[in-house]
């Protein structure tokens, strides 16, 4: 068999079903499935997503000449219901999209035909965009040095860009933490307004069986024949003056944590901190909510480093009689070249004053 084309001219608007039949002989080990004897129900939506106020046009294909369909919209509960009389194998049902249908709604259709229950459901996406906050983090600059004071401006806006008053949580932690354990907290908007499951189930008495016993034994009248048992870094200025080094001692993982930061009528809030001595990337995370349950979150990163850094490249340990070369690496992150004076000191094994000093 190869591809075939079929052309026809539509005489009137509406939905059309194209059916084809084919005869084929199956050889040993071959199975042939044909849809001629199997009646199915399908639901097709006219759009991928909807907004509040839209009308969803849903095409229901029953596969039978006539049927009375129970059409419902469902989510956490049954939201609406109606009976639709389908006089053709297909029928189009209009579903008004309301705010209660966010973030998604299930359209379900069910009917009985020849003592068989036919049912299907389709999830329609109705994103709750009006419930999402646009949060912005504005640090006073993108690069700091250890011990610098920093100011963060937090801005909250609604979906249309207007400022809103709300409550924010604000934290700044060492980015290296997420290399050990990635972020597990889900997006706050997806958590509250993500897609939901259909919590409504449809059943019929066709799935039940009845039995009983006489005498003193407990009579078992009905049971759902379902699954299981059923239901019962320092800045160097342009100067020859050398800067004395400062020993860094404060290395916390968390630079700042504020559980409650409130934005004003302009949608703004300010937070201040002094960065620790850690040379790292600091991640700022903000999550917010308003009184009418609009939510949002965002992250921002800044770097804390010294513009001139020195590090030794030495082995982890030595053995008696070893001869090694101790290298010194100087990192200059400034935009211009600098003259650097370095000194190396060797200390006795048991401590004491430097035995040898080399200046370069």
C-alpha positions in Angstrom: 0.0 0.0 0.0 1.1 3.5 -0.7 -0.3 7.0 0.0 -3.6 7.9 -1.6 -5.3 11.3 -2.2 -8.9 12.1 -2.1 -10.4 15.4 -3.2 -13.9 16.7 -2.5 -15.7 20.0 -2.6 -17.6 21.2 0.5 -21.1 22.3 -0.2 -21.8 23.8 3.2 -19.8 24.8 6.3 -19.4 22.6 9.3 -17.4 19.5 10.5 -16.8 16.5 8.2 -15.8 13.0 8.9 -13.9 11.0 6.3 -14.2 7.3 6.6 -12.5 4.6 4.5 -12.7 0.8 4.3 -10.1 -1.7 3.1 -9.9 -5.4 2.6 -6.7 -7.2 3.4 -5.6 -10.7 4.1 -3.4 -11.3 7.1 -0.6 -13.8 6.9 0.8 -15.9 9.7 2.0 -13.7 12.6 0.2 -10.7 11.3 -2.6 -8.8 13.2 -5.0 -6.5 11.4 -6.9 -3.8 13.3 -9.8 -2.1 11.8 -11.9 0.7 13.2 -15.0 -0.2 11.4 -16.5 -2.2 14.3 -15.1 -0.1 17.1 -17.0 3.0 18.1 -15.0 5.7 19.7 -15.7 9.2 21.1 -13.2 12.0 20.5 -13.1 15.6 21.6 -11.2 18.3 19.6 -10.8 21.9 20.7 -10.6 24.8 18.3 -7.7 26.5 20.1 -4.6 25.5 22.2 -5.4 28.0 25.0 -8.1 30.4 26.0 -8.7 33.6 27.9 -11.4 34.5 30.3 -14.4 35.7 28.2 -13.6 33.5 25.2 -16.0 30.8 23.9 -14.4 27.5 23.3 -15.8 25.6 20.3 -15.4 21.9 21.1 -16.1 19.3 18.4 -17.4 16.0 19.8 -17.2 13.0 17.5 -19.4 10.2 18.8 -19.3 7.8 15.9 -23.0 7.0 16.3 -25.9 8.4 14.3 -27.7 9.9 17.3 -27.0 10.2 21.0 -27.8 12.2 24.0 -24.6 13.5 25.5 -24.0 14.6 29.1 -21.4 17.4 28.6 -19.8 18.7 31.8 -16.9 21.1 32.7 -14.8 19.7 35.5 -11.8 20.5 37.7 -11.8 20.2 41.4 -15.6 19.9 41.2 -18.3 19.8 38.5 -18.5 23.4 37.2 -21.3 23.1 34.7 -23.5 20.4 33.1 -25.9 20.1 30.2 -27.5 17.5 28.0 -26.8 17.9 24.2 -28.8 16.0 21.6 -26.5 15.0 18.8 -28.5 14.1 15.7 -25.3 13.5 13.6 -22.1 11.7 14.4 -20.5 15.0 15.2 -21.7 18.0 17.2 -20.1 21.3 18.2 -20.5 22.5 21.7 -19.7 26.0 22.9 -18.1 26.4 26.3 -18.0 29.9 27.8 -14.6 30.4 29.5 -14.9 31.9 33.0 -12.4 32.8 35.7 -13.4 29.6 37.6 -11.9 27.6 34.6 -8.4 28.8 35.3 -5.7 27.4 35.0 -7.4 24.7 33.0 -10.8 23.0 32.7 -11.8 19.5 31.6 -14.6 19.2 29.1 -16.2 15.7 29.5 -18.8 14.0 27.3 -20.5 10.8 28.1 -23.4 8.8 26.6 -24.9 5.3 26.5 -25.4 3.4 23.3 -26.2 -0.3 22.9 -25.7 -0.9 26.6 -22.2 0.5 26.4 -20.8 3.6 28.1 -18.8 6.0 25.9 -16.9 8.8 27.5 -14.0 11.1 26.9 -12.5 14.3 28.3 -10.3 17.1 27.0 -8.3 19.6 29.0 -8.6 23.2 27.9 -5.8 25.6 29.0 -6.9 28.9 30.5 -3.6 30.4 31.9 -4.1 32.6 35.0 -1.8 35.4 33.6 -3.6 38.1 35.6 -2.5 36.4 38.8 1.2 36.6 38.0 3.4 39.3 39.6 6.4 40.8 37.7 9.1 41.2 40.3 12.4 42.9 39.5 15.6 43.0 41.6 17.9 46.1 41.1 21.2 45.8 43.0 23.2 49.1 43.4 25.9 47.5 41.2 26.7 44.2 39.7 30.1 43.7 41.2 31.3 44.2 44.8 34.3 43.7 47.0 34.4 41.9 50.3 32.9 44.1 53.1 31.1 46.5 50.6 27.7 47.8 51.5 25.0 47.0 49.0 21.5 48.3 48.4 18.8 46.2 46.7 15.7 47.8 45.2 12.8 45.4 44.8 10.0 46.3 42.4 6.6 44.5 42.1 4.2 45.0 39.2 1.0 43.3 38.1 0.5 41.6 34.8 -0.2 44.9 33.1 2.9 46.6 34.5 1.2 48.6 37.2 2.9 48.8 40.6 1.3 46.8 43.4 1.6 46.5 47.2 2.6 43.1 48.4 4.6 41.1 50.8 8.0 39.7 49.7 10.6 37.3 51.0 14.2 38.2 50.2 17.2 36.0 50.6 20.9 36.2 49.4 22.9 33.0 49.5 26.2 31.7 48.1 25.6 30.4 44.5 28.0 27.5 45.3 25.3 25.9 47.4 23.2 25.0 44.3 26.2 23.1 42.9 25.8 20.7 45.9 22.0 20.6 45.8 19.9 22.2 43.0 16.9 24.4 43.8 14.0 22.2 44.7 11.4 24.9 45.4 9.0 25.1 42.4 8.0 28.3 40.7 5.5 29.9 43.0 3.1 30.8 40.1 3.2 27.3 38.8 2.6 25.9 42.3 -0.5 27.9 42.9 -1.8 28.3 39.3 -0.3 25.3 37.4 -2.4 22.7 35.6 -4.7 20.7 37.9 -6.0 17.2 37.5 -9.5 16.3 36.9 -10.8 15.3 40.4 -14.3 14.3 39.1 -14.9 10.7 38.1 -17.7 9.3 36.0 -19.1 5.8 36.7 -22.1 3.8 35.7 -23.9 0.8 37.1 -22.5 -1.2 34.2 -19.3 -1.6 36.2 -21.0 -3.1 39.3 -22.0 -6.6 40.1 -24.4 -7.8 42.7 -24.3 -10.9 45.0 -25.5 -12.0 48.4 -25.7 -14.9 50.9 -28.4 -16.4 53.0 -28.2 -17.2 56.7 -26.1 -15.4 59.3 -23.3 -14.5 56.9 -23.0 -10.8 56.1 -24.8 -10.0 52.8 -22.5 -8.4 50.2 -24.8 -6.5 47.9 -22.6 -4.4 45.6 -19.0 -3.7 44.9 -17.2 -1.6 42.3 -15.3 -4.0 40.1 -12.3 -1.7 39.7 -8.6 -1.8 40.4 -7.2 -3.6 43.5 -9.9 -4.7 45.9 -12.4 -2.2 44.7 -13.8 0.6 46.8 -15.3 -0.8 50.4 38.1 40.1 46.0 40.9 44.9 46.9 40.7 47.9 44.5 44.2 49.4 43.7 44.1 53.1 42.8 46.5 54.5 40.1 49.4 55.1 42.5 52.7 53.6 43.4 51.6 53.4 47.0 51.3 49.7 48.0 48.1 48.6 49.8 48.4 46.5 52.9 46.5 43.2 52.6 43.4 42.6 54.7 42.8 39.1 56.1 39.3 37.8 55.3 37.6 35.9 58.0 33.8 35.9 57.5 32.6 33.2 55.2 28.9 32.5 55.8 26.6 30.7 53.3 23.8 33.1 53.8 24.4 36.9 53.4 20.9 38.0 54.1 17.4 36.7 54.9 14.3 38.8 55.2 11.1 36.9 55.6 8.8 40.0 55.3 9.5 42.9 53.0 6.5 45.1 52.0 6.4 47.2 48.9 4.8 50.7 49.0 2.2 52.2 46.8 4.8 52.6 44.0 5.5 48.9 44.3 9.0 49.4 45.7 11.0 48.2 48.7 14.6 48.6 49.7 17.0 46.2 51.5 20.5 46.8 52.6 23.4 44.6 53.6 27.2 44.4 54.0 28.7 41.5 52.0 30.8 39.0 53.8 34.4 38.2 52.9 33.6 35.3 50.6 34.8 35.7 47.0 31.9 34.2 45.2 28.7 34.7 43.2 25.7 35.6 45.4 22.2 34.7 44.3 19.3 36.8 45.4 15.9 35.2 45.4 12.6 37.1 45.8 9.1 35.5 46.2 6.0 37.6 46.6 2.3 37.6 47.1 -0.5 40.2 47.3 -3.7 40.3 49.3 -5.7 39.1 46.2 -3.3 36.1 45.8 -1.2 37.4 42.9 2.2 35.7 43.1 5.6 35.9 41.5 9.3 35.2 41.9 12.6 36.0 40.4 16.4 35.7 41.0 19.4 37.9 40.4 23.2 37.4 40.7 26.1 39.6 41.7 29.8 38.9 42.0 32.0 39.7 45.1 35.7 39.5 44.3 39.0 41.3 44.9 40.5 42.9 41.8 44.0 41.7 42.6 44.4 38.2 44.0 47.4 36.0 44.7 47.4 32.3 45.2 50.1 29.6 45.6 50.3 26.5 43.4 51.9 23.9 45.7 51.5 20.2 46.2 49.2 19.0 48.9 52.1 17.4 50.8 55.9 16.9 50.8 58.3 14.1 51.6 61.8 14.5 53.1 64.3 15.1 50.4 61.8 16.5 47.9 62.8 19.4 45.7 59.8 21.4 44.5 59.1 24.7 42.8 56.5 26.8 44.5 54.6 28.9 42.0 52.7 32.1 42.7 49.9 33.1 40.5 48.6 36.7 40.5 45.2 37.5 39.1 44.6 41.1 37.9 40.9 41.8 37.2 41.5 45.5 36.7 41.1 47.2 33.3 44.7 48.4 33.3 48.1 46.7 34.0 49.7 47.1 37.5 53.1 46.8 39.0 52.9 44.2 41.8 55.5 43.4 44.5 55.3 39.9 45.9 57.1 38.2 48.8 57.3 34.6 49.8 58.1 33.4 53.3 59.1 29.9 54.5 58.1 28.9 58.0 59.8 26.3 60.2 58.0 23.0 60.5 57.2 23.6 64.2 56.4 27.3 63.7 58.5 30.4 64.4 59.7 33.4 62.5 60.2 33.3 58.7 63.5 31.7 57.8 63.8 33.0 54.3 62.1 35.9 52.5 62.1 36.5 48.7 60.8 39.8 47.2 59.9 40.1 43.6 
